[in-house]
């Protein structure tokens, strides 16, 4: 039976929604999809510099384990097309952008894609909107990993 990465992403988003609804935040994680397994990689950081280093470590682990794909799961600020012009870290939060849970799937041999679940914080709790898939994305947090950049050796 072939591995279904879309099913994995769907399961991760459901778990992410449960955790966010319960805890009010989502801890960022990455999953390495290897020929044999799916491995969890912790992504811990404080601040932008540590964030870059944490995701560089994900790329290094992906290469070490000969991963076919990396799936990242984060809560983030949500930018619609055209809203991310002149982006800088913190811009979307400063502009009051909506929040979302975002799963990004990337690898050295295919075009990266993502599934985002926008949400709003209300008095009653978290209210989730419909999932949105995009295949026209940039994977800035995983330098030299996604298709079109340097492939793992």
CORTA-V349408 format. One record per pair of residues at least 6 apart in sequence whose C-alpha atoms are under 6 Angstrom apart, sorted by sequence separation. I is the first residue (numbers start at 1). J is the second residue. D is the distance in Angstrom with one decimal. If there is no record, write none. Layout:
BEGIN
I:J:D  I:J:D
END
This chain:
BEGIN
20:26:5.3  32:38:5.5  45:51:5.1  106:112:4.4  120:126:5.8  144:150:5.0  32:39:5.0  105:112:5.6  120:127:5.2  31:39:5.4  105:113:5.4  119:127:5.5  31:40:4.7  104:113:5.9  105:114:5.9  119:128:4.3  31:41:5.9  104:114:4.3  119:129:5.7  30:41:5.2  43:54:5.8  103:114:5.5  118:129:5.3  103:115:5.3  29:42:5.4  102:115:5.9  29:43:5.3  102:116:4.4  117:131:4.6  28:43:5.7  77:92:6.0  101:116:5.6  116:131:5.6  101:117:5.1  116:132:5.2  100:117:5.2  115:132:5.5  100:118:3.9  115:133:4.3  99:118:5.8  100:119:5.4  114:133:5.6  77:97:5.9  78:98:5.3  99:119:5.7  114:134:5.3  77:98:5.7  78:99:5.2  113:134:5.6  77:99:4.3  78:100:5.8  113:135:4.2  76:99:5.6  76:100:5.4  75:100:5.6  75:101:4.3  74:101:5.7  74:102:5.4  73:102:5.7  73:103:4.5  72:103:5.4  72:104:5.3  34:67:4.2  71:104:5.5  33:67:5.4  34:68:5.4  71:105:4.6  32:67:5.8  33:68:5.7  70:105:5.8  33:69:5.1  70:106:5.4  111:147:5.7  69:106:5.5  108:145:5.7  110:147:5.5  32:70:4.7  69:107:4.4  108:146:4.9  109:147:5.4  31:70:5.6  107:146:4.8  108:147:4.3  31:71:5.0  106:146:5.3  107:147:5.9  30:71:5.5  30:72:4.3  29:72:5.9  108:151:5.4  29:73:5.5  28:73:5.7  28:74:4.7  26:75:6.0  55:141:6.0  55:142:5.9  63:152:5.5  21:126:5.6
END
